[in-house]
Each structure stands twice: as C-alpha cells, then as structure tokens.
Amino acid sequence: MHTQTTIVRIPLDRLIAHPENPNRMSRQTYEKLKRHIAQSHNYEPLIVHRHPEIENSFEIINGHHRAKALKDIGETFADCVEWAVDGNQARILLATLNRLGGKDELCAKVELIKNLSEKFASKELSKLLPDTKQTIEKLKNILTPIDGLKDNPKLFLNALIFFLGDEQIKIVETALEKAVQQSRDSNGAVTKSEKLAKAITTIAEYYLK
C-alpha cells in the first residue's frame, strides 16, 4: 500500500464521507473536538483518496468528524493527505485507523465486514483488522436482526478494557465460570468471548436487582 504525506488543502465541498465508515463519536466528544479546532486551529490532517466514482472529489478515509467540525465552524478548506489506495484498501483503513477514536456502529460495521469478506478470508482479515477471526465470522454471517438491533439501529460494538491484579483475576475468573455454567442452556453464545460477555452481563444484572 503506497502512501504519501504531503499535506494539501482541499475544499470541504469536494470531500465526501465514506458510506461504509462505521466509526461514530458521542455528541459530547464531538463538541470537544469542534471547540478544540475552533480555538486552536490545529487538527490532524484528514486522510483521503480519490473518489472512485465522482470526478474531482475525494473520499474521506480518516477524519469524518474533523471534516464535519470544520464545516460547522465555518471553514471552507481542510488540510488533507491523499493516499493512493483502492476501494478494498480504503475499507481496511476504515476498520483500523478509525478505531483510534469513537466506536463502531454495528450496522455499518457489519456492512463493512461483509464487503471486505467478498475478497478476503476471515483469517486474512483478522491479520489486517483489530478484530479476531471469530468476531469477523460472526459479523459477516449476520443475516437476520440480532437482539436489540431492530429496536436500536444505533447499536454499538463496545469494548471494556481494564487491568486486574493476580487475586482479582482469580475471583473474576471464578465468578465468570459460574455465570457461564448457570446460563449455558439459554445464552446462545458460541465463541469464548461471547460466553464471557453473556456471563459478565448476567453478573451485572444480578448486582442491579
């Protein structure tokens, strides 16, 4: 994948959001981003590539929220770096670069994975994307609405990351194992990560009762 780092100023009306971008940012975080750009006039250049269908236009790969913030504060140009990548390379970048901020909206992420899967095997994608092979398989095989998606189309794939000491991990693992056993017949989980997600949710629900 060849890239270049020369920064060019491109009119905002020639920048088009990638329709398969799964990354979303909370309103509160977006307002902070917009305020920062308005006050400092500093921001990381957007990454774009030539639009595959619209002449004299560029498709945004990374920087969708920055582009919107610039428009909202009245700017007419954006600092950009143009990368010479094709459609599938742009999709891979969408699934990697954009994970550095915000989080993935499930519907858009499913569409993105399905399109990439037309060319790449799940094992190959798992080496290119932040997602595991099991997660990719699960996403690309979603053919019918999953729990909560119909009622909440803005469902997100959320990751919780935290660190535990040796004693803490023993306690947590024991609790998770019991929760997995308790809900084995009804949780519908297949992969280890799904079972753990169900288990920790069961524990949380019990605590909230």
Secondary structure, DSSP 8 states (H G I E B T S, - for coil): --EEEEEEEEEGGGEEE-TT--EE--HHHHHHHHHHHHHH-----EEEEE-SSSTT-EEEEE-HHHHHHHHHTT--EEEEEEE---HHHHHHHHHHGGGGSSEEEHHHHHHHHHHHHTTS-HHHHHHHSSS-HHHHHHHHT--S--TTTTT-TT-EE--------HHHHHHHHHHHHHHHHHTTTTS---SHHHHHHHHHHHHHHHHH-
